[in-house]
Amino acid sequence: MRPSLKRAAFIAALILPTLAVIAPAAHATTYTADGPYKNQAVVAATYETDDPSWFTAFKAVLTFDANAVAYDYDSNGYYIHARARGAIQASGGSATLKISAYNFGNDDNGSCNGSQGNPTQYRVEIRNASTHAQIGSTDWTPTFSLACQVETAVTKTVYFDNDPLDGDNADGALAAGSYELYFAIEGGSTNLAGLNSEGGHGAGTTNYAEYTSTSTFTVVGGAMLGLIDNRTSDSPYGTATTNQGVLNDDANGITTSKSYAEARIYDTAWGLPKQEVHDLINAGKLVFWSNKPPTSVVVDNHGNNHNVSQWSNFSGANDGGTSGLYAQLETLYSWADGQSGHASQVVYVAVEHEPHDSASDWGSGGCATNTSGGNTWNDCHGTAAQYKAAWDHVRNALDDLENNGYPGISQRVLLAYCAVASNATKKVTGGVIGSGDTLFPGAFDADLLAHDVYNWYHFSTSGDGTNFNTTTAWKDPATLLGDANSGAVTVARQQGMFLLIGEFGSHPGCPGGLVTSEGCNGNETSGGTGNNKIQSRDDWFQKVADWVRTSDTQHTLVGFGYYHEKPTSACPCTSAPKWNWQFTDTANRGGTSSLPAGITGYLAGFVNNSTYNGNNPGYYYGSRFTL
């Protein structure tokens, strides 16, 4: 923008103190006051004439969270890293739509209205993001006059039903899906007749509004359900990949035929995503995929070579080729095409999941020297700074592809940061939750969080599948998710991020006087305390369901994947998983049918209700929705 130009700025803001929004990138003008922030959708437009002394910048903003996090700006004042995403609860949701205007100074004629006349009429619609058709029959066309260097504003309550702008909530809950805010500049003087923010000239004049884009958001009813099980037999996924996510407990005669929305796939080496990722995307699943960083040779104390993943290898040297970073991103983009029932998005758990155990500067919980057969070598993957630099490199690669033949890739391939929740929630002295996580790549690089959250109880975090930790406390979901100092949802809200729990799991519990396996002592009673109190995974599942529905999580939690795994070899064992997290099959509940499985609580809490599988309004979804 020319510095001499005088301008007025118009903002349409939808403010939601209890809801959240998914907002994709929006290019904007050099007007940068008051945002944009995470949890906002932004629509920007400009009004110009052939008179260089007059300029108007417009910005329509939907703000859905009081804890919004400000974006960066480049040297020219343009928005960068505008990648906020989230979700709005559809049923019962309302918000305040605000349109405000502010003149920053007089123009050459000494008038805030300008020699060409300012627009005084605007139109706002909520539209279907795919068809761009208006939702309902009511739009909003407020009018007001500008005042010099004084903000002028008008507001309206918006209800997320089937006629959002008609002033009531009596039109049925708005169905889950993608929507967009539309903001138009319309009329106010003869010169501006016919002008709107989709571009073009006003009638009989060279005045025009430069259209940038509408801004989309997603309305949902709650959280997506996922189930993690990478085996092809004895699995609630079923033996066919395309059936991954069907919950059946045939051993107990329980068949729900309910599908899951999300699937988690791990690759243990650098390279292209496996065929299973393709098949699950084709089946409409939201796939969270990760692989390992490229390796370098590390020499041990006896001169032997070891291939060790290195974060510093995220560089130009590993971008190209048939299996390099660019090929991986391009493959994910081509698979998640949204056609013929395919998923329209895929999540890349970038760089490496649970990275703290591999960081050389994370302290006592970080990596250590590897010892095997008398050989020792450095098994660290790098420093926190190298991990974050690798994240920057992945984000820059996506931006490069966006501008070179892969339009929309940053909306189709999302980047997730996955850490063990106890590491992600670390605090520095006097700091807020998460301030001590030196590996957090930042809200500008990551699209969402995928932290791993477990109720370990007597399972030992460092054990071998046989030796238990009998002193560990049972943790209810209110602690795991909502604790002010350690909650996974709490840290996500603090960082202005959205969370889909990558791995979620619980110990089966101790039923009291029945068994002495899984670390239980056989003395648990209903009146006991601490480790002598009856605990149950059935009850834990029910508490998860109730807590998520009744607590203020809709800003943040968009789903979870339960880690439905058991050891694949006899224990004591060294490979993951070391513990049995399954809950569907009696024979696999820690090796004894007397342990509580969790199937009853899972079905009651998540599945056995009329709203499961995406029927609106609801809360738990077995079908994918767009992030």
Buried (B, 14 or more C-beta within 10 A) or exposed (E): BEEEBBBBBBBBBBBBEBBBBBBBBBEBBBBBEBBBBBBBBBBBBBBBBEBEBBBBBBBBBBBBBEBBBEBEBEEEEBBEBBBBBBBBBBBEBBBBBBBBBBBBEBBEBEBBBBEBBBBBBBBBBBBBBEEEEBBBEBBBEBEBEBEBEEEBEBBBEBBBBBBBBBEEBEBEBBBBBBBBBBBBBBBBBEBBBEBBBBEEEBEEBEBBBBBBBBBBBBBBBBBBBBBBBBEEEBBBBBEEBBBBBBBBBEEBEBEBEBBBBBBBBBBEEBBBBEEBBBBBBBBBBBBBBBBBBBBEEBEBEEEEEBEBBBBBBBBEEBBEEEBBBBBBBBBBBEBBEBEEEBBBBBBBBBBBBBBBBBBBBBEEEBBEEBEEEEBBBBBBBBBBBBBBBBBBBBBEBBBBBBEEEBEEBBBBBBBBBBBBBBBBBBBEEEEBBBBBBBBBBBBBBBBBBBBBBBBBBBBBEEBEBEEBBEEBEBBBBBBBBBBEEBBBBBBBBBBBBBBBBBBBBBBBBBBBEBBEBBBBEEEBEEEBEEBBBBBBBBBBBBBBBEBBBEBEBBBBBBBBBBBBBBBEEEBEBEEEBBBBBBBBBBEBBBEBBEBBBBBBBBBBBBBEBEBBBBBBBBBBBBBBBBB
